[in-house]
Amino acid sequence: MKNIDEISKGNLDVELEKSEIYEINNLTNSLDRVMASLKLAINKVGVRKEEIFHDVIKAKEEAEEKYEILLKKIDGWIWEINDKGICTKCSSKITGTLGYTPKQIIGKEIFRFLPLQDANKLKDIIHVISQQKTDTANKLDLHWMYQNNSRPVWVRSFCIPIIDSIGTFQGLRCFSRDATEYQVAEIKIEELENKLSDAYKQLHEVLQHQPKGNTLIEPVFSPPTEQEFDYMILFDEDAKIIDCTNDIQKRLGFTKEEMLTLTFADIVYLESYQDIKVSLDEIKKQGSTQIKSIHKKKDGSSLFVSEHITYLKDRNAFICMVKQDTM
């Protein structure tokens, strides 16, 4: 082993001692042949072996330095576990998120840093991934325990299975980051979708109880007066906006000229163009409708509104009178 260490430092003149063990003698002979080949190659090239080993070591050090700089810059941490769930690598960025140092993580089961439910979830995921035997990336959302007060931190991870040359699962290589803000946003979106779903159900119930008349022109609801709305949008049966009130920029941020390049679907959150088209066909039959909705501002933020949409049969167009609302 000492001789091999000397060889790795560039000393090709060491003498390898023979051993009574057959396998070790084979290894010794192989190393002798390797060193002879290296000496021959160095002589043919005409460079000193010190230069070759110096360049190799320098390149290795530069690569390691760039890797460490990358780990410090990324907003998250890198970690690896083997097939038993033992952490084998961990970058220092974990300290800022969870309070642990890499030394506190490496060599330990990763499951001990998760609440029981999430630990069992990760075990199941590892089992499934190990059976797939592919290097496809997987997204994992798990709670991790913070060191000082053991509060759970929502962490989002992207993991790639480590598969050896014969297809055996060796573990996971993962990139993780604090995803608490994402979780809060996703919960709000889910709550909003539930509220909208309830609003649509209520609207459907109201429409079902409306009297069926012969005329399709009369609105189902009484239109609001001018003082009851904040802005109006006029659009055709293809949902293309053809007119709007001049002060719409105060509410949505779009100028009137910009609005005339959009469709009604462009400013309505959570509904596709096809959803809008289906709604318009229904409004044609009913004459008018009134619903809760969300309009999209130019900066991407949301505006909760009440819409009163009336079909103008003589113009084959729709007028939407909008009032800002609160959910």
C-alpha positions in Angstrom: 0.0 0.0 0.0 2.9 2.4 0.8 4.4 1.6 -2.7 1.0 2.3 -4.4 0.9 5.6 -2.5 4.4 6.5 -3.8 3.3 5.6 -7.3 0.3 7.9 -7.0 2.7 10.7 -6.2 4.6 10.2 -9.3 7.4 7.9 -8.1 7.7 5.2 -10.8 11.0 3.8 -9.5 9.7 2.0 -6.4 10.5 -1.7 -6.1 7.5 -3.9 -5.4 8.2 -6.8 -3.0 6.9 -10.3 -3.9 4.4 -12.0 -1.7 3.5 -15.6 -1.0 -0.1 -14.9 -1.8 -0.9 -15.7 -5.5 -3.5 -12.9 -6.0 -1.2 -10.2 -4.6 1.7 -11.4 -6.8 -0.6 -11.0 -9.8 -1.5 -7.5 -8.7 2.3 -6.8 -8.2 3.1 -8.0 -11.7 0.3 -5.9 -13.1 1.5 -2.8 -11.4 5.1 -3.5 -12.7 3.7 -3.6 -16.2 1.7 -0.4 -15.7 4.8 1.5 -14.5 6.9 0.2 -17.4 4.2 1.4 -19.8 4.1 4.8 -18.1 7.9 5.2 -18.3 7.9 4.2 -22.0 5.1 6.6 -22.8 6.8 9.5 -20.9 10.1 8.9 -22.7 8.3 8.9 -26.1 6.5 12.1 -25.4 9.6 13.8 -24.1 8.1 15.3 -20.9 9.1 14.8 -17.4 6.8 12.7 -15.2 6.7 15.4 -12.6 5.0 17.7 -15.1 2.4 15.0 -15.9 1.4 14.4 -12.3 1.6 18.1 -11.5 -0.9 18.9 -14.3 -3.2 16.0 -13.2 -3.2 17.1 -9.6 -3.8 20.8 -10.6 -6.7 19.9 -12.8 -8.2 17.8 -10.0 -7.8 20.6 -7.5 -9.4 23.2 -9.9 -12.4 20.9 -10.5 -12.9 20.4 -6.8 -12.7 24.2 -6.2 -15.3 24.9 -8.9 -17.5 22.2 -7.4 -17.3 23.8 -3.9 -18.1 27.3 -5.3 -21.1 25.9 -7.1 -22.4 24.2 -3.9 -22.1 27.6 -2.1 -23.9 29.5 -4.7 -27.0 27.3 -5.3 -30.1 27.9 -3.3 -30.3 24.5 -1.7 -28.1 21.6 -0.7 -26.9 18.3 -2.3 -27.1 15.0 -0.5 -26.7 11.3 -1.3 -27.9 8.2 0.4 -27.1 4.5 -0.3 -29.7 1.8 -0.8 -30.1 1.4 3.0 -31.0 5.1 3.4 -27.6 6.0 5.0 -26.4 9.5 4.1 -23.0 9.3 2.3 -22.7 12.9 1.2 -24.1 16.3 2.2 -23.2 19.9 1.3 -22.9 22.7 3.9 -26.0 24.6 2.7 -28.2 22.2 4.7 -27.2 24.2 7.8 -29.0 27.3 6.7 -32.3 25.4 6.2 -32.3 22.8 8.9 -29.6 23.8 11.3 -27.6 20.6 10.9 -23.9 20.4 9.8 -23.0 17.8 7.2 -21.1 15.9 9.9 -24.3 15.5 11.8 -26.0 14.0 8.8 -23.4 11.9 7.0 -23.2 8.3 8.2 -26.7 8.3 9.7 -30.0 7.0 8.4 -31.8 9.9 6.6 -35.2 8.7 8.0 -34.3 9.8 11.6 -34.4 13.4 10.3 -38.0 13.1 9.1 -41.3 12.8 11.0 -42.5 9.2 11.2 -45.1 9.5 8.5 -42.7 11.2 6.0 -39.9 8.7 6.9 -42.3 5.8 6.0 -43.2 7.6 2.8 -39.6 8.0 1.8 -38.9 4.3 2.5 -41.8 3.4 0.2 -40.5 5.8 -2.5 -37.0 4.3 -2.3 -38.5 0.8 -2.6 -40.4 1.8 -5.8 -37.5 3.6 -7.3 -35.2 0.7 -6.6 -37.5 -1.7 -8.5 -37.7 0.7 -11.6 -34.0 0.5 -12.2 -34.0 3.7 -14.3 -32.2 7.0 -13.7 -35.3 9.1 -14.2 -35.5 12.1 -11.8 -38.2 12.1 -9.1 -39.7 15.0 -7.2 -40.1 14.4 -3.5 -42.0 16.7 -1.1 -41.3 15.8 2.5 -41.2 17.4 5.9 -37.8 17.6 7.6 -37.1 18.2 11.3 -35.3 21.4 12.2 -32.4 20.8 14.6 -33.1 23.2 17.4 -36.8 23.0 18.0 -37.7 20.0 15.9 -40.3 22.0 13.9 -41.0 20.4 10.5 -39.8 22.3 7.5 -41.4 21.6 4.1 -38.6 20.6 1.7 -38.9 19.9 -2.0 -36.2 17.6 -3.4 -35.3 16.4 -6.9 -33.6 13.0 -6.8 -31.9 10.8 -9.3 -31.4 7.1 -8.7 -27.8 5.9 -8.6 -27.6 2.8 -10.8 -24.4 0.8 -11.3 -23.2 -0.7 -14.6 -25.1 -3.9 -14.1 -28.4 -2.2 -13.2 -28.3 -2.5 -9.4 -29.8 0.3 -7.4 -27.1 2.0 -5.3 -29.0 4.9 -3.7 -30.2 8.4 -4.5 -28.4 11.6 -5.4 -30.6 14.6 -4.5 -30.9 18.4 -4.6 -33.2 19.9 -1.9 -34.4 23.4 -1.0 -36.8 25.0 1.5 -40.3 24.9 -0.1 -42.4 26.4 2.7 -43.4 29.4 0.5 -44.5 27.1 -2.3 -46.6 25.1 0.1 -48.4 28.2 1.4 -49.1 29.3 -2.2 -50.4 25.9 -3.2 -52.7 25.8 -0.1 -54.1 29.2 -1.1 -54.6 28.2 -4.7 -56.4 25.0 -3.5 -58.7 27.1 -1.2 -59.4 29.5 -4.0 -60.3 26.6 -6.4 -62.7 25.2 -3.7 -64.4 28.6 -3.3 -64.8 28.9 -7.0 -66.2 25.4 -7.3 -68.8 26.2 -4.6 -69.7 29.4 -6.4 -70.2 27.6 -9.7 -72.4 25.0 -7.9 -74.5 27.8 -6.4 -74.9 29.4 -9.8 -75.9 26.1 -11.4 -78.6 25.7 -8.7 -79.9 29.2 -9.3 -80.1 28.7 -13.1 -81.9 25.4 -12.7 -84.7 27.2 -10.7 -85.1 30.0 -13.2 -88.5 30.1 -15.0 -88.3 28.9 -18.6 -89.6 31.6 -20.9 -90.0 31.7 -24.7 -87.7 34.7 -25.1 -83.9 34.4 -24.9 -83.3 38.2 -24.9 -84.6 39.0 -21.4 -81.9 38.7 -18.8 -82.3 36.2 -15.9 -80.9 38.8 -13.4 -81.6 42.5 -13.2 -78.6 44.4 -14.6 -76.7 46.5 -12.1 -77.0 50.3 -12.3 -74.0 52.4 -13.4 -73.0 53.1 -9.8 -72.8 49.3 -9.1 -69.9 48.4 -11.3 -66.3 49.4 -11.6 -65.6 48.7 -15.3 -67.3 47.1 -18.3 -65.9 44.9 -21.1 -67.6 44.2 -24.4 -66.6 41.1 -26.4 -67.9 39.1 -29.3 -68.9 35.4 -29.5 -65.2 34.4 -30.0 -64.4 36.2 -26.7 -62.4 38.8 -28.5 -62.6 42.1 -26.6 -64.0 44.9 -28.8 -64.5 47.7 -26.3 -64.1 48.6 -22.6 -64.5 51.5 -20.3 -61.7 54.1 -20.4 -60.7 53.8 -16.7 -60.1 50.0 -16.8 -56.3 50.7 -16.4 -57.0 51.8 -12.8 -58.3 48.3 -12.0 -56.4 45.9 -14.2 -53.3 47.9 -15.3 -54.0 47.3 -19.0 -54.6 50.4 -21.2 -57.7 50.4 -23.4 -55.5 49.8 -26.4 -53.9 46.8 -24.8 -57.3 45.4 -23.8 -58.4 45.5 -27.4 -55.6 43.0 -28.4 -56.8 40.5 -25.8 -59.6 38.0 -25.4 -61.9 37.7 -22.4 -60.1 34.4 -21.6 -56.8 36.3 -21.3 -58.0 38.2 -18.2 -60.0 35.4 -16.4 -58.0 33.2 -14.1 -58.6 29.4 -13.8 -60.7 29.2 -17.0 -59.4 28.2 -20.4 -60.6 29.7 -23.7 -62.7 26.6 -24.3 -64.3 26.9 -20.8 -65.2 30.5 -21.7 -66.7 29.5 -25.1 -68.9 26.9 -23.4 -70.1 29.5 -20.8 -70.9 31.9 -23.6 -73.1 29.3 -25.4 -75.0 28.9 -22.1 -75.4 32.7 -21.6 -76.9 32.9 -25.1 -79.6 30.5 -24.0 -80.2 32.2 -20.7 -79.9 35.8 -21.8 -77.6 36.8 -18.9 -75.8 35.4 -15.9 -74.0 36.6 -12.7 -71.1 34.9 -11.1 -68.0 35.3 -8.9 -64.7 35.2 -10.7 -61.1 36.3 -10.6 -59.6 38.7 -13.1 -55.9 38.8 -13.9 -54.1 42.1 -13.6 -51.3 43.1 -16.0 -48.7 42.5 -13.2 -50.0 38.9 -12.7 -51.8 39.6 -9.5 -55.5 38.7 -8.9 -58.7 40.7 -8.5 -61.7 39.1 -7.0 -64.8 40.3 -8.9 -68.6 39.8 -9.4 -69.4 39.6 -13.1 -72.8 40.3 -14.7 -72.7 39.2 -18.3 -75.5 39.9 -20.7 -76.0 38.7 -24.3 -76.7 41.5 -26.7 -78.6 39.6 -29.4 -78.8 42.5 -31.9 -75.0 42.9 -31.9 -74.2 39.2 -31.3 -71.9 40.3 -28.5 -71.6 40.1 -24.7 -71.3 42.9 -22.2 -69.6 42.1 -18.9 -70.2 44.6 -16.0 -67.7 44.0 -13.3 -67.6 44.9 -9.6 -64.6 44.3 -7.4 -65.5 41.7 -4.7 -64.0 40.1 -1.6 -63.8 36.3 -1.1 
